[in-house]
Amino acid sequence: MLDIYLTMDITLHPKLKDVTFEQVLKALGDPVRISAIKQLLAMDGEEKVCGTFDYSVTKATFSHHLKILREAGLIRFREEGTRRYISLRMAEVKKRFPGLMEMLEKDL
């Protein structure tokens, strides 16, 4: 049985205890995904509306990149009406993978 929890919009977010460091590194192994994480880091803990990201790929491709980041436990989706809000799972990621977010923040 999957060990997951549901948000109000029924988007599945993995529990970080089930996410491996290898999964996180794979998720961070693409420049588009690194850019998305850095844009979220610049928000200082605030949510970012999905349509406000700066990216150079198609919308469908960018959505796929966000899905990979979500499945790696790095971001959380929240839907409100027709808008999708994205945020970093900062406290959880810092606890599970100490030093990872700080390393990414240094490169801003």
Beta strands, then each sheet from edge to edge (+ up, - down):
strand 1: 4-6
strand 2: 12-14
strand 3: 48-49
strand 4: 75-80
strand 5: 83-88
sheet 1: 1+ 2-
sheet 2: 3+ 5- 4+
end
